Amino acid sequence: MNQRRRLKASAREARQARQARRIINGIFIGLIVLMVIILITYYLLAG
C-alpha cells in the first residue's frame, strides 16, 4: 500500500513538472510573439 502511494506521488510530481514546463514555454512564446507584433506595428507606424 505504501509503495503504491509513493508511485502515485512520483507520477503526480512528474505530471506537475511537465505542466510547469509547458506554462514556462507558453509564456516565452507569448512574449516573443508580442515583441514581434510590437516591432511590426512600430515599423508600420514609423515607416
URCOR-V33182 format. One record per pair of residues at least 4 apart in sequence whose ideal C-beta (glycine too) atoms are under 6 Angstrom apart, sorted by the first residue. I is the first residue (numbers start at 1). GAP is how many residues later the second one is. D is the distance in Angstrom with one decimal. If there is no record, write none. Layout:
BEGIN
i: <I & I>
gap: <GAP & GAP>
d: <D & D>
END
This chain:
BEGIN
i: <42 & 43>
gap: <4 & 4>
d: <5.7 & 5.3>
END
